[in-house]
Amino acid sequence: MTEGGVTSGVAGDVSGGVTGGVVDWRDTGFWEPGEGVGDEEFAAAEHSLFDGPFTWPVLVARRDALEHNIATMAAFARRHGLALAPHGKASMAPALWRRQLDAGAWGITVATANQALVCRKAGVRRVLLANELLDGTALRGLARELDRDPAFAFLFYVDSAAGVEAASRAAGGRPFRVLVELGHAGGRTGCRTAAEAVRLARAAAAAPGVEVAGVAGYEGGLPGADEVTAYLRDLRGLAAEFHAAGVCAGGGPIVVSAGGSAWFDIVARELGGIGFDGREALPLLRSGAYVSHDDGFYRVRTPFNRIPGEGRLEPALEVWAQVLSVPEPGLAIAGLGKRDAPYDEGLPVPRRVRRDGVEWTAEGIALTRMNDHHAYLALMPGTALVPGDLVCFGVSHPCTAFDKRRAIPVVDEDHRVVDVLRTFF
């Protein structure tokens, strides 16, 4: 497949000025009070999480789970005739983007202009901004970047005449390539009817400095599989209307993009391998949370629960926290709070306990609420925790786990550090 004259597949080396860093006193969970240690040097030391330079709580990423998830999703997309543009907002970690691109991803999806800027600083060659973009400052800057780098491919959404006009005003020598977004009643952005979307596409195709690349939408806010199926068929039908109307520029494929991590099985069924009367399509899947998966929200909602023969995902993020107090029977307080772990889509889940180098399953322990830096653990009768114990928690909702750390140690199965992830939120 091609898009904008660029062959799909590995979308460039993610490098530039964002791959290295220094572990120092600014990095939560690390204990480096001195001048700091370079990320590569820190990883080369292969510190153990349990006797190395760390302080609790510590958020870590499991290397084997990350690699498994990236390979699983890449294989799923290939089998179903989809191009994968993982949503980079989930991690905002260029090192993970590089691994996703190396596994065959078409490019990286983002949600804001600042995230697109991080992509460019990281050397990502294909960026899909899955949102409306009307900010003149950002548009002018991206227009300069398009003119500076002929290999840079950039797509973003429009759902109004104002969006088309903003793009047209800011365009430079290379036109902006836009996707007309189809929404749904009660949803967020997007044209509410196909007729409205076709009118907007005609206006965009006629606007100086703007080209229509295809259509896009988001199905994640719909209540169930039937509604998602109907919506994706409407999206596919809209792309066919665009082709019939001749509004999509050039001879390359028509982009049809859907996303989210809850319904990618239906996206594959409805959009995988599509084409339009002799013209190729580029069906772009924007799932992002799969890279780390989780122990809560996505564990329940992953489509692999419905299609277990297609693969499985593993939770890659875990937070280790220390028991600070056992003030009364049936209650332990751990040093883990809202500043330390996500809570917007469910509380962290106790998984294991460690004491004096021995680990066991955290049965009979439930996290019931959190303050800023304290977690309330309800203990079933016969369950004993003592101050100083370490509890490993799985997280629910990775997007609000990654954004709490600017540096995350990556560990192997023996909990020895093998890498340091840098995030850019």
C-alpha positions as MATLAB code, in Angstrom:
seq = 'MTEGGVTSGVAGDVSGGVTGGVVDWRDTGFWEPGEGVGDEEFAAAEHSLFDGPFTWPVLVARRDALEHNIATMAAFARRHGLALAPHGKASMAPALWRRQLDAGAWGITVATANQALVCRKAGVRRVLLANELLDGTALRGLARELDRDPAFAFLFYVDSAAGVEAASRAAGGRPFRVLVELGHAGGRTGCRTAAEAVRLARAAAAAPGVEVAGVAGYEGGLPGADEVTAYLRDLRGLAAEFHAAGVCAGGGPIVVSAGGSAWFDIVARELGGIGFDGREALPLLRSGAYVSHDDGFYRVRTPFNRIPGEGRLEPALEVWAQVLSVPEPGLAIAGLGKRDAPYDEGLPVPRRVRRDGVEWTAEGIALTRMNDHHAYLALMPGTALVPGDLVCFGVSHPCTAFDKRRAIPVVDEDHRVVDVLRTFF';
ca = [
       0.000    0.000    0.000;
       1.043    3.599   -0.499;
      -0.051    6.846    1.058;
       1.119   10.188   -0.202;
       3.709    8.437   -2.351;
       5.234    6.616    0.614;
       5.146    2.833    0.772;
       3.458    1.485    3.882;
       5.317   -0.660    6.388;
       8.116    0.565    8.624;
       7.643    4.314    8.790;
      11.096    5.495    9.631;
      13.683    5.498   12.342;
      12.351    6.933   15.576;
      15.405    8.657   16.897;
      16.413   12.274   17.031;
      16.808   14.169   20.283;
      14.317   12.296   22.464;
      15.805    8.822   22.858;
      18.331    9.464   25.616;
      18.086   10.919   29.061;
      19.638   11.045   32.484;
      18.190    9.273   35.504;
      18.371   11.753   38.376;
      16.448   13.237   41.298;
      13.619   14.375   39.015;
      12.583   10.815   38.152;
       9.905    9.411   40.440;
      10.689    5.955   41.793;
      14.430    6.199   41.121;
      16.889    7.088   43.885;
      19.690    9.038   42.203;
      20.455   12.050   44.419;
      23.772   12.848   42.730;
      24.590   14.189   39.275;
      22.576   11.502   37.552;
      23.266    8.494   35.361;
      22.607    8.215   31.621;
      19.716    5.945   30.678;
      21.945    3.520   28.770;
      24.473    3.321   31.596;
      21.684    2.834   34.122;
      20.184   -0.012   32.100;
      23.586   -1.622   31.503;
      24.045   -1.971   35.267;
      21.108   -4.439   35.331;
      19.909   -3.288   38.720;
      17.452   -5.475   40.573;
      14.206   -3.700   41.301;
      14.408   -4.904   44.885;
      17.932   -3.923   45.894;
      18.828   -1.313   43.291;
      18.550    2.504   43.363;
      14.760    2.664   43.639;
      12.265    4.016   46.138;
       8.626    3.055   46.475;
       6.257    3.289   44.730;
       7.834    2.288   41.423;
       5.992    1.913   38.104;
       7.722   -0.638   35.879;
       7.110   -2.063   32.418;
       7.655   -5.755   31.743;
       9.776   -6.169   28.609;
       8.463   -9.586   27.592;
       4.833   -8.466   27.833;
       5.501   -5.328   25.764;
       7.219   -7.339   23.052;
       4.467   -9.953   23.061;
       1.707   -7.346   22.727;
       3.433   -5.486   19.911;
       3.997   -8.696   17.949;
       0.446   -9.938   18.594;
      -1.230   -6.794   17.314;
       1.084   -6.489   14.321;
       0.233  -10.058   13.318;
      -3.501   -9.429   13.787;
      -3.389   -6.384   11.504;
      -1.450   -8.258    8.815;
      -3.852  -11.200    8.854;
      -6.843   -8.947    8.382;
      -5.570   -6.580    5.711;
      -5.270   -3.591    8.044;
      -2.527   -1.009    8.336;
      -1.739   -0.203   11.945;
      -1.222    3.370   13.135;
      -0.949    2.852   16.921;
      -2.239    5.699   19.037;
       0.922    7.197   20.504;
      -0.951    9.099   23.220;
      -1.218    5.877   25.221;
       2.472    5.890   26.128;
       4.028    9.031   24.605;
       7.192    6.919   24.683;
       9.183    7.184   21.430;
      11.115    4.021   22.286;
       7.841    2.083   22.199;
       6.803    3.827   18.990;
      10.072    2.644   17.439;
       9.306   -0.946   18.422;
       5.799   -0.664   16.964;
       7.138    0.780   13.717;
       9.845   -1.864   13.512;
       7.078   -4.463   13.827;
       5.430   -3.032   10.705;
       3.197   -0.178   11.840;
       2.311    2.325    9.110;
       2.831    5.334   11.357;
       1.871    6.811   14.701;
      -1.465    8.375   15.667;
      -1.686   11.346   18.023;
      -4.475   13.510   19.427;
      -2.908   16.977   19.744;
      -0.529   19.245   17.897;
       1.993   19.001   20.741;
       1.979   15.225   20.412;
       2.575   15.595   16.673;
       5.560   17.806   17.470;
       6.990   15.082   19.729;
       6.575   12.634   16.847;
       8.555   14.873   14.545;
      11.308   15.429   17.113;
      11.438   11.644   17.448;
      11.779   11.198   13.679;
       8.362    9.645   12.958;
       7.739   10.024    9.232;
       4.007    9.339    9.141;
       1.718   11.005   11.661;
      -2.068   10.831   11.843;
      -3.562   13.504   14.096;
      -6.907   11.886   14.929;
      -8.603   15.131   15.793;
      -9.674   18.447   14.327;
      -6.830   20.953   14.007;
      -7.711   24.648   13.783;
      -4.757   26.130   15.678;
      -3.057   28.535   13.272;
       0.286   28.408   15.072;
       0.443   24.624   14.886;
      -0.860   24.503   11.313;
       1.723   26.973   10.088;
       4.481   25.072   11.848;
       3.358   21.780   10.360;
       3.118   23.378    6.922;
       6.773   24.417    7.259;
       7.660   20.877    8.307;
       5.883   19.430    5.261;
       7.832   21.773    3.007;
      11.109   21.028    4.790;
      10.826   17.236    4.660;
       9.383   15.626    1.506;
       9.269   12.246    3.311;
       6.931   13.553    6.025;
       3.320   12.363    5.615;
       0.729   14.072    7.817;
      -3.035   13.563    8.065;
      -5.614   15.254   10.280;
      -9.385   15.564   10.590;
     -11.895   18.141    9.460;
     -15.601   18.200   10.314;
     -16.481   21.815    9.498;
     -15.957   24.573    6.954;
     -13.964   26.391    9.628;
     -11.513   23.493    9.785;
     -11.054   23.505    6.021;
     -10.583   27.275    5.985;
      -7.982   27.125    8.766;
      -6.004   24.503    6.866;
      -6.240   26.424    3.613;
      -5.008   29.662    5.210;
      -1.998   27.966    6.791;
      -0.958   25.700    3.916;
       2.487   26.071    2.418;
       3.936   24.611   -0.748;
       2.679   21.096   -0.050;
      -1.050   20.790    0.556;
      -2.506   19.545    3.801;
      -4.088   16.113    3.444;
      -7.255   15.806    5.506;
      -9.666   13.093    6.530;
     -13.327   14.034    6.755;
     -14.563   12.738   10.086;
     -17.892   10.977   10.389;
     -19.387   11.176   13.875;
     -22.598    9.888   15.386;
     -25.419   11.311   17.463;
     -24.289   12.086   20.991;
     -20.661   11.431   20.104;
     -17.794   13.853   20.135;
     -16.538   15.431   16.883;
     -17.432   14.491   13.305;
     -20.073   15.264   10.698;
     -23.395   13.878   11.849;
     -24.632   12.704    8.442;
     -23.052   11.274    5.320;
     -24.615   14.061    3.241;
     -22.936   16.667    5.445;
     -19.629   14.823    5.109;
     -19.871   14.696    1.306;
     -20.600   18.443    1.130;
     -17.596   19.136    3.347;
     -15.388   16.856    1.250;
     -16.341   18.748   -1.905;
     -15.507   22.042   -0.205;
     -12.181   20.690    1.025;
     -11.279   19.341   -2.409;
     -11.931   22.801   -3.878;
      -9.985   24.707   -1.214;
      -6.453   25.897   -2.072;
      -3.782   24.022   -0.182;
      -6.080   21.182    0.931;
      -6.502   17.646   -0.380;
      -8.991   15.020    0.779;
      -7.249   11.755    1.660;
     -10.290    9.838    2.867;
     -12.549    9.343    5.874;
     -12.136    8.592    9.562;
     -14.211    7.969   12.645;
     -14.247    6.713   16.203;
     -16.509    3.867   17.243;
     -15.434    3.583   20.867;
     -18.301    5.652   22.261;
     -21.032    3.436   20.819;
     -22.915    1.137   23.184;
     -22.533   -2.260   21.557;
     -21.446   -4.475   18.667;
     -24.537   -3.867   16.528;
     -24.122   -0.097   16.701;
     -20.395   -0.365   15.992;
     -21.035   -2.593   12.987;
     -23.616   -0.209   11.531;
     -21.351    2.779   12.079;
     -18.346    1.139   10.398;
     -20.498    0.195    7.428;
     -21.583    3.822    7.179;
     -17.920    4.847    7.268;
     -17.052    2.395    4.517;
     -20.028    3.560    2.485;
     -18.945    7.169    2.889;
     -15.508    6.339    1.503;
     -17.207    4.732   -1.499;
     -19.247    7.919   -2.004;
     -16.059    9.972   -1.906;
     -14.548    7.728   -4.565;
     -17.640    8.000   -6.756;
     -17.672   11.786   -6.362;
     -13.975   12.026   -7.227;
     -13.115   14.149   -4.201;
     -10.099   12.144   -3.009;
      -6.919   13.597   -4.431;
      -4.346   11.755   -6.499;
      -4.188    8.126   -7.474;
      -3.166    6.689   -4.133;
      -5.340    4.697   -1.788;
      -8.362    6.163   -0.043;
      -7.725    6.220    3.684;
     -10.449    4.710    5.883;
      -9.509    4.966    9.539;
     -11.203    3.658   12.657;
      -9.735    3.195   16.076;
      -9.881    2.306   19.681;
      -8.919   -0.824   21.545;
     -12.382   -2.192   22.352;
     -13.760   -3.122   18.912;
     -10.822   -3.837   16.620;
     -12.262   -7.269   15.787;
     -15.278   -5.599   14.174;
     -13.029   -3.028   12.478;
     -11.097   -5.931   10.960;
     -14.284   -7.630    9.777;
     -15.803   -4.491    8.258;
     -12.760   -2.643    6.917;
      -9.984   -5.173    6.473;
      -8.840   -5.587    2.881;
     -11.416   -3.218    1.379;
     -11.103   -1.404   -1.958;
     -13.276    0.827   -4.121;
     -13.987   -0.120   -7.742;
     -10.397   -0.478   -8.810;
      -8.947    2.038   -6.365;
      -6.971    0.750   -3.432;
      -7.902    1.570    0.144;
      -5.692    2.092    3.169;
      -7.688    0.879    6.186;
      -5.913    2.357    9.200;
      -6.501    0.913   12.659;
      -5.570    3.310   15.484;
      -5.604    1.059   18.577;
      -3.058    2.189   21.160;
      -3.687    0.754   24.624;
      -2.749   -2.743   23.451;
       0.952   -1.946   23.776;
       0.798   -2.345   27.538;
      -2.752   -3.677   28.017;
      -3.873   -3.606   31.675;
      -5.395   -5.491   34.587;
      -8.741   -3.709   34.554;
     -10.524   -1.680   31.897;
      -8.931   -3.293   28.818;
      -8.614   -6.729   30.362;
     -12.420   -6.779   30.343;
     -12.945   -5.028   27.000;
     -10.247   -6.420   24.726;
     -11.717   -8.013   21.589;
      -9.412  -10.978   22.129;
     -11.923  -12.090   24.776;
     -14.376  -12.577   21.895;
     -11.834  -14.044   19.480;
      -9.406  -15.978   21.700;
      -8.043  -17.932   18.757;
      -6.639  -14.692   17.303;
      -4.301  -13.983   20.199;
      -4.103  -12.554   23.685;
      -2.567   -9.518   25.339;
      -0.594   -9.403   28.577;
      -0.571   -6.620   31.183;
       2.854   -5.010   30.943;
       2.627   -2.303   33.615;
       2.838   -2.908   37.335;
       3.354   -0.687   40.356;
       5.284   -1.892   43.393;
       4.395   -0.149   46.643;
       5.318   -0.705   50.263;
       2.964   -1.413   53.147;
       3.367    1.549   55.498;
       1.011    0.654   58.289;
      -1.351   -2.042   59.558;
      -3.301    0.146   61.979;
      -6.205   -2.185   62.722;
      -7.396   -5.721   61.955;
      -8.482   -6.138   58.358;
      -6.795   -2.941   57.119;
      -3.357   -2.185   55.690;
      -2.181    1.113   54.255;
       0.206    1.050   51.304;
       2.206    3.967   49.943;
       0.284    4.234   46.681;
      -2.127    7.011   45.798;
      -3.774    9.055   43.090;
      -0.492   10.815   42.340;
       1.169    7.455   41.751;
      -1.237    5.255   39.761;
      -4.351    5.621   37.581;
      -7.801    5.539   39.136;
     -10.066    7.060   36.469;
     -11.140    3.705   34.984;
     -10.903    1.553   38.084;
      -8.492    1.227   40.984;
      -5.205   -0.667   40.829;
      -5.472   -4.419   41.400;
      -3.296   -6.203   44.011;
      -1.490   -9.069   42.253;
       1.396  -10.276   44.390;
       3.042   -9.745   47.767;
       6.788   -9.915   48.416;
       8.488  -10.331   51.777;
      12.154  -11.173   52.361;
      12.563  -12.267   48.737;
       9.557  -14.602   48.759;
       6.480  -13.829   46.651;
       2.911  -15.092   46.771;
      -0.412  -14.264   45.134;
      -2.300  -11.367   46.707;
      -5.405  -13.407   47.479;
      -7.732  -11.951   50.080;
      -6.482   -8.391   49.478;
      -8.605   -5.689   47.834;
      -7.779   -2.035   47.219;
     -10.900   -0.106   48.219;
      -9.900    3.561   47.927;
      -6.948    5.904   47.512;
      -5.863    9.288   48.837;
      -3.115   11.307   47.193;
      -0.389    8.943   48.437;
      -2.147    6.209   50.412;
      -4.008    3.065   49.389;
      -6.524    1.360   51.679;
      -6.183   -2.409   51.493;
      -9.011   -4.512   52.894;
      -7.719   -7.828   54.211;
      -9.881  -10.924   54.394;
      -9.681  -12.958   57.650;
      -6.501  -15.004   57.674;
      -4.682  -12.596   55.340;
      -1.679  -11.014   56.963;
       0.395   -8.068   55.796;
       3.092   -6.400   57.858;
       4.766   -3.000   57.511;
       7.546   -3.210   54.955;
       5.874   -5.805   52.725;
       5.870   -4.997   49.021;
       2.648   -5.292   47.054;
       2.611   -5.500   43.263;
      -0.417   -3.818   41.695;
      -1.728   -4.134   38.178;
      -3.145   -0.927   36.728;
      -6.441   -0.124   35.047;
      -6.207    2.258   32.067;
      -2.628    2.518   30.806;
      -3.067    6.000   29.297;
      -3.220    7.536   32.771;
      -0.408    5.351   34.078;
       2.260    6.338   31.553;
       1.537   10.038   32.022;
       2.485    9.916   35.702;
       6.154    9.175   34.963;
       8.791   10.770   32.770;
      11.048    7.722   33.189;
       9.904    4.109   33.570;
      12.285    1.207   34.203;
      11.781   -1.765   31.896;
      12.417   -5.075   33.628;
      12.919   -8.672   32.579;
      11.144  -11.625   34.158;
      13.652  -11.592   37.028;
      12.873   -7.909   37.677;
      16.273   -6.750   36.531;
      16.310   -3.444   34.675;
      17.056   -3.783   30.967;
      15.967   -0.360   29.672;
      14.539    3.015   30.666;
      11.470    4.363   28.834;
      11.201    8.142   28.452;
       7.739    9.671   28.147;
       6.874   13.117   26.749;
       3.526   14.346   28.033;
];
